[in-house]
Amino acid sequence: MRKIAAVLLALLLASGCEMTQRVSEGAYRNAVSDGVEDELKGQGIELQERPLCTTPQTGADSVVRVKCTALTRTSEPVTVDGVAYNADTVRPRESYVVTVAGREVLRKDCLSLGCVRR
């Protein structure tokens, strides 16, 4: 699922259509939110709700950033900082850092079981 979302993002961003770009950014935010939730659950960290993700403007079609926030079941803050370089291609390079209450708990180049190693 995550691989499909990344390819969808690349194809839609390459189209240049503003409406399509908003849809693709939404698909990317959802994929990251789902992936983070899965990864943390695998570490025994449960969230109160799905992470809320935004995609701040970067000024470049080839770079997409994502920032997410959530709370653990015990109300500790969770933050996610991610970036996809070459996002306008079918093989973006991704990087994600997840912290819980300020401690890094995850640093990966892909998220969830859908990760396909390049």
C-alpha positions as CSV (number, residue, x, y, z in Angstrom):
1,M,0.0,0.0,0.0
2,R,2.8,2.4,0.9
3,K,4.6,1.8,-2.4
4,I,1.4,2.5,-4.3
5,A,0.9,5.8,-2.5
6,A,4.5,6.8,-3.2
7,V,4.1,6.0,-6.9
8,L,0.8,7.8,-7.0
9,L,2.4,10.8,-5.3
10,A,5.2,10.9,-7.9
11,L,2.8,10.6,-10.9
12,L,0.4,13.1,-9.6
13,L,3.0,15.7,-8.7
14,A,4.6,15.3,-12.1
15,S,1.2,16.2,-13.8
16,G,1.5,19.8,-12.5
17,C,-2.2,20.2,-11.8
18,E,-2.9,22.0,-8.5
19,M,-6.0,19.9,-7.8
20,T,-4.1,16.7,-8.5
21,Q,-1.2,17.8,-6.3
22,R,-3.6,18.4,-3.4
23,V,-5.0,14.9,-3.8
24,S,-1.6,13.3,-4.1
25,E,-0.4,15.2,-1.0
26,G,-3.4,13.9,0.9
27,A,-2.6,10.3,-0.2
28,Y,1.0,10.8,0.9
29,R,-0.1,12.2,4.3
30,N,-2.5,9.2,4.8
31,A,0.2,6.7,3.8
32,V,2.7,8.3,6.3
33,S,0.0,8.4,9.0
34,D,-0.9,4.8,8.5
35,G,2.8,3.7,8.3
36,V,3.8,5.5,11.5
37,E,0.8,4.0,13.4
38,D,1.8,0.5,12.2
39,E,5.5,1.0,13.0
40,L,4.8,2.3,16.5
41,K,2.3,-0.5,17.1
42,G,5.0,-3.0,16.2
43,Q,7.2,-1.5,19.0
44,G,4.3,-1.7,21.5
45,I,3.5,2.0,21.3
46,E,-0.2,2.6,20.9
47,L,-1.6,6.0,19.8
48,Q,-4.8,7.6,21.0
49,E,-5.7,8.4,17.3
50,R,-4.1,8.4,13.9
51,P,-1.3,10.9,13.5
52,L,-2.4,14.2,12.0
53,C,0.0,15.1,9.1
54,T,0.6,18.2,7.1
55,T,2.8,18.8,4.1
56,P,4.6,22.2,4.4
57,Q,5.5,23.9,1.2
58,T,9.1,23.4,0.0
59,G,9.1,25.4,-3.2
60,A,10.2,22.4,-5.2
61,D,8.2,19.7,-6.8
62,S,11.1,17.2,-6.2
63,V,11.0,17.6,-2.4
64,V,8.0,16.9,-0.2
65,R,8.1,17.3,3.5
66,V,5.6,15.8,6.0
67,K,5.1,16.7,9.7
68,C,2.8,14.7,11.9
69,T,1.7,14.8,15.5
70,A,-0.1,12.4,17.8
71,L,-0.4,11.3,21.4
72,T,0.4,7.9,22.8
73,R,-2.3,6.2,24.9
74,T,-0.4,7.6,28.0
75,S,-0.6,11.2,26.5
76,E,3.1,11.4,25.5
77,P,3.6,13.7,22.4
78,V,4.6,11.9,19.2
79,T,6.2,13.9,16.3
80,V,7.1,12.7,12.9
81,D,9.4,14.5,10.5
82,G,9.7,13.1,7.0
83,V,11.0,14.1,3.6
84,A,10.8,12.6,0.2
85,Y,13.5,13.7,-2.3
86,N,13.0,13.1,-6.0
87,A,9.2,13.0,-5.2
88,D,8.4,13.8,-8.8
89,T,9.9,10.5,-9.9
90,V,8.8,6.9,-9.5
91,R,11.6,6.2,-7.1
92,P,11.6,8.9,-4.4
93,R,14.2,8.8,-1.6
94,E,12.4,9.0,1.8
95,S,13.5,9.5,5.3
96,Y,11.5,9.5,8.5
97,V,12.3,10.3,12.2
98,V,9.7,9.6,14.9
99,T,10.1,10.8,18.5
100,V,8.0,10.1,21.5
101,A,8.3,12.6,24.4
102,G,11.4,13.9,22.7
103,R,13.2,10.6,22.4
104,E,13.9,9.2,19.0
105,V,12.2,5.8,18.6
106,L,12.4,5.3,14.9
107,R,14.6,6.4,12.0
108,K,13.8,4.7,8.7
109,D,13.8,5.3,4.9
110,C,10.4,3.7,4.6
111,L,7.4,3.0,6.8
112,S,5.3,-0.1,7.6
113,L,5.1,-3.6,6.1
114,G,4.8,-2.2,2.6
115,C,8.4,-1.1,2.5
116,V,10.2,-2.1,-0.6
117,R,14.0,-1.9,-0.2
118,R,15.7,-0.2,-3.1
